[in-house]
Amino acid sequence: MPPLNPVPALNPVVVIPARMHATRLPGKPLADILGEPMIVHVWRRAMQAGIGPVVVACAEIEVAEAVRKAGGNAVMTRPDHPSGSDRVFEAVEAVDPDGAFNAVVNIQGDLPTLDPQIIRTVFAPLADAAVDLATLVTEITVEEERGNPNVVKAVMSFAAGARIGRALYFSRATVPAGEGPHYHHIGLYAYRRSSLARFVALPPGMLESRERLEQLRALENGMRIDAALVDTVPLGVDTPADLERARALLAGSHR
């Protein structure tokens, strides 16, 4: 593996975008898990990662109040942002207008069982100065997932034995063709602050609109995305059944 390009020290902030109006599970940031709102569980996991301060970017005041009650930092953002990236950028500009934080980790607000180590792992590819955005993938082992359009595939270039590689494309289709592994994209991101500012200023791209995948906007505009390989997909809570599973998992971990 070639040596990494030298990069100035990164000073990251972790931002968790949260909004109440989820289609399949309305109000999910405040869904109760073991007596605390889900967003508080996610905030705690992000704090445990220990890579930088954590801010919850809220669209509604009740979410901010729940985070603050637990001792966390929350900032209000516009309710009409088209994406989580836009909400994250507004929050970072609000809490750090002078630019002290030069890297941003974006953690989804519906991952209450997230392993803090995964947060550290998604940050790792930014050690290469050529990388604009970092994300995560895991190898697909369930055959049904290869053709499932809800499982986003990442076309990866991994050197032999490497755990970090370059993402060449993302698709809902089964790509690439031929024999070999397919990779499930996990939607956690780390950005250079300058790359995030550039990304949110770009218009939606043709491929982004066609595949309904926001990260293609970056690739269409020549930005580099690297991904770290992890072993499992974190449980995202999108439905009442997912919520029950998260409750069971966390109840088991507290025994």
Sequence and secondary structure as in RCSB ss.txt:
>XXXX:A:sequence
MPPLNPVPALNPVVVIPARMHATRLPGKPLADILGEPMIVHVWRRAMQAGIGPVVVACAEIEVAEAVRKAGGNAV
MTRPDHPSGSDRVFEAVEAVDPDGAFNAVVNIQGDLPTLDPQIIRTVFAPLADAAVDLATLVTEITVEEERGNPN
VVKAVMSFAAGARIGRALYFSRATVPAGEGPHYHHIGLYAYRRSSLARFVALPPGMLESRERLEQLRALENGMRI
DAALVDTVPLGVDTPADLERARALLAGSHR
>XXXX:A:secstr
           EEEEEEE S  SSSTTGGG EETTEEHHHHHHHHHHHH SS EEEEESSHHHHHHHHHTT EEE
E  TT SSHHHHHHHHHHHH TT    EEEE  TT TT  HHHHHHHHGGGGSTT SEEEEEEE  SHHHHT TT
S EEEEE  TT SEEEEEEEESS  S SSS  EEEEEEEEEEHHHHHHHHHS   HHHHHHT THHHHHHTT  E
EEEE SS      SHHHHHHHHHHHHHHT 
